[in-house]
Amino acid sequence: MGTSASKKITETGLKHCTLWKADRSPACRAVMMALDSMNLSITEVDINIDKGEHRTPEMLVLNPLQTLPVFKDRELVLCDSHAICSYLAGRYCDAGRLLPKDPGGRSIVDQHMHYNSGTLYPRFRAAAYPILYENCHFVMPQQIADIECAYADLECMLLGRCWFGGSWATLSDIVFASTVSTLNILVPIDKTKYPRLSSWLFRVSEELFFVTANRKGLSEFSRRIDCGCVSDETEFKCPRSSLGRRKLAGILQAKILLAKDTSRDVRRTLGVH
Ligand SMILES: N[C@@H](CCC(=O)N[C@@H](CS)C(=O)NCC(=O)O)C(=O)O
């Protein structure tokens, strides 16, 4: 576990920052994980993609691309999760932990974010969108093959290392955690074929930021994929601020610790794999 629930968390409230997000979106969850990892609390606004709330005139002024997340810090508006994560880590109190300050270390993280943005995310969209929006009931063979190729790439990247970007979880791990955990729902990672990737996913899923900011939205996505219909939003909605999410952290963390010492059946019941 990256952060102990018993440790006193010092919260930094940034009242001038707002995030418009949907919990089921992997891009939004990456930003939420970065926020939680840095103990930053900002205003969060839930946007219902199924109702087209990201396409309202007010949202189009902020982001003509009609995507989420959208982030605003005073006059600055950013509309890409990778740019938002880099900005937050560079601007607010990160001390180089999530985004290394030395040019070499930073370039490695940038490289991973480009891979996420240019390769993983388009493959996620190609596999998920027909199910989410076109009433398709399965992931198509070409999409499965493309995702498997990406798993093979990631398996190679993890050779000789536990984390993608360094000796601990960095922004590389955060952006990959949101996309890979989501891809894993569409095309489950075969741990005999990709042992390093599957161990990494287990490792990162124990990090507190993953527990507080990724798990519920992931369940929402999973349910949406399984049902092929709009899920009951109230059931899966995350608390509206990172502070609210972390209030749940102690309970969730205790569940994970319990699950570690418990049988596979109990772990499955708790949703911990
Ligand atoms: N490169 C962008 C991708 C953002 C993106 O595609 N967001 C999706 C949600 S995962 C979206 O807003 N989709 C709008 C829709 O589904 O209509 C980022 O990383 O922020």
The ligand as an SDF file (V2000), in Angstrom:
LIG
                    3D

 20 19  0  0  0  0  0  0  0  0999 V2000
   -6.9470   12.2830  -24.9750 N   0  0  0  0  0  0  0  0  0  0  0  0
   -8.0640   12.6170  -24.1490 C   0  0  0  0  0  0  0  0  0  0  0  0
   -9.1810   11.6260  -24.3780 C   0  0  0  0  0  0  0  0  0  0  0  0
  -10.4480   12.0550  -23.7030 C   0  0  0  0  0  0  0  0  0  0  0  0
  -11.6230   11.2020  -24.1070 C   0  0  0  0  0  0  0  0  0  0  0  0
  -11.6750   10.5600  -25.1640 O   0  0  0  0  0  0  0  0  0  0  0  0
  -12.6100   11.1720  -23.2110 N   0  0  0  0  0  0  0  0  0  0  0  0
  -13.7880   10.3880  -23.4410 C   0  0  0  0  0  0  0  0  0  0  0  0
  -14.2030    9.7110  -22.1760 C   0  0  0  0  0  0  0  0  0  0  0  0
  -13.1530    8.3550  -21.8240 S   0  0  0  0  0  0  0  0  0  0  0  0
  -14.8970   11.2520  -23.8330 C   0  0  0  0  0  0  0  0  0  0  0  0
  -14.9720   12.3700  -23.3600 O   0  0  0  0  0  0  0  0  0  0  0  0
  -15.8070   10.7550  -24.6510 N   0  0  0  0  0  0  0  0  0  0  0  0
  -16.9580   11.4950  -25.0530 C   0  0  0  0  0  0  0  0  0  0  0  0
  -18.0240   10.5510  -25.4750 C   0  0  0  0  0  0  0  0  0  0  0  0
  -17.9530    9.3510  -25.1430 O   0  0  0  0  0  0  0  0  0  0  0  0
  -18.9620   11.0230  -26.0960 O   0  0  0  0  0  0  0  0  0  0  0  0
   -7.6320   12.6150  -22.6780 C   0  0  0  0  0  0  0  0  0  0  0  0
   -6.7460   11.8430  -22.3380 O   0  0  0  0  0  0  0  0  0  0  0  0
   -8.1730   13.4080  -21.9080 O   0  0  0  0  0  0  0  0  0  0  0  0
  1  2  1  0
  2  3  1  0
  2 18  1  0
  3  4  1  0
  4  5  1  0
  5  6  2  0
  5  7  1  0
  7  8  1  0
  8  9  1  0
  8 11  1  0
  9 10  1  0
 11 12  2  0
 11 13  1  0
 13 14  1  0
 14 15  1  0
 15 16  2  0
 15 17  1  0
 18 19  2  0
 18 20  1  0
M  END
$$$$
